[in-house]
Amino acid sequence: MHAPLPPPAAPLLRLAQVTKRFAAHTAVDAVSLDLASGEFVCLLGPSGCGKSTLLRLLAGFETPDSGTIHLDGADLTALPPHRRPVNMMFQSYALFPHLSVAGNVGYGLKGLGLSRAALQERVGGLLQLVRLDGFAARKPETLSGGQRQRVALARALAREPRLLLLDEPLSALDRALREETQGELRAIQRRLGTSFVVVTHDPAEAMALADRVGVMERGRLVQVGPARTLYERPASRFVAGLLGDVNLIEGRLGPAVPGAVRSVETALGPIRAGGEGEAGAAVVVAIRPERLGIGGEGGSDATELSGTLAEATFLGDRLRYRVTMADGTVLRASAPLPITGPAPSVGAAVTVAIPAESARILPA
C-alpha cells in the first residue's frame, strides 16, 4: 500500500476553478486541485467525464474558459505546450515508425544543443531506465506492446519535465502485461521523483498506481484522496460504485444519537451505519461484499438480517455469495478461502451481518 504524501504548503501544481466548455457542453467544471512535488495522482472516471480534457488543459493543448493553472508558482494558463515544463504521453504512444528506438527517445532532445556524445548518453540512460538497453537500433514495429509503451515513456521523460501527463498509458496492454507494467511505471516514477498525472477508467489501475485518486463525474472532481479512503469512505454512491462492487440499501436516516453510529430505516429493517445527515433524509447504506458476514460474524455493533442463500460461486481465492432477503432484495457477499467450519448450502437460511463500522451512509 502506498503511503500518501502530505499536502504541500506550496504545491508544485495548482488548479483553481478551471472550467472548459465546448459550445453548450461543459467538459471541465470548476475543477480545483493541488499536486505535490513527486506525487503520483490518477484521474479516474468513465468516458466523457472530462478527465482527458483536463489533462489536455494541463498540457496546453486546450485553454480554459476560466480559472488558472500554476506550476512552481508560475501561471501557465495561457502558455502554449512548448513553453511549459510539462510533457504528455499519449494513449496511442505516437511513435515514429521510420525512426529507431533510440531515434524516437532522442527526438525531443535535438533542439537542446547537446553534443552527440551527451545525446547518446542521455538516450542510453533512459533506455536503461525502462529496461530497453540493447533495443536502441530496433524499429517500433518489431516491439511488443509493452516495449512500445516503455519507448513512449522514455521519450516523454527525455526532456526531464517537472510534470508528466499520461493518457490511459496501459489501456492497449493485455491484463497480465498491464499489471506487470503498473509496477514498472510506479518504480520509475519513484526513482525519478517526477510528478505524474495519469488518466484512467480502470479503478484497479488507479488504486495500484496512485498516491491519490481524483474521481471525476460529469466534468467535476467529486472526491480526491488516497485509494483506501475513497474505497472505504466514498462521498457518494457514484464513487462507491466506481471503485468496486458495493451493496446499496435505500432508506431514511433516523435521529442523531451520541457517537458515530446512526440508524437507517430500510425495507430490510433498521441498519446501523456510520455517517452524517439530517434525520428523515433519504439515504443509502453502502457496504462492500467482503465486509458482509455470513453466519452472524459481524461483531457486537453489527446489524443481523435473515435471508436465503441463492448462490455460492467458487472464484479461486474466495467464495462469492448472493443472498435473497425476504422482500426480494439481493445482497452480495464474499469470503476468503479457506473457510473455517462448514460452508452454507444453496437454499439454506442464513444470517447476514452488517458491521456498523464498515457500512457507510451516503446521500440518496
ABEGO torsion letter per residue (X at the ends): XBBBBBBBABBABBBBGBBBBBEABBABBGBBBBBBBGBBBBBBEBBGAGAAAAAAAAAGABBBABEBBBBGGBBAAABBAAABBBBBBBAAGGBBAABBAAAAAAAAAAAAGBBAAAAAAAAAAAAAAAGABGAAABBAAABBAAAAAAAAAAAAAAAGBABBBBBGAAAABBAAAAAAAAAAAAAAAAAAGBBBBBBBABAAAAAAABABBBBBBGGBBABBEBAAAAAABBABAAAAAAAEBBBBBBBBBBBBBBEABBBBBBAAEBBBBBEBEBBGBBBBBBBBAAABBBGGBAEAABBBBBBBBABBBBAGABBBBBBBBAAGBBBBBBBBOBBBEBBBBBGBBBBBBBBAAABBBBBX
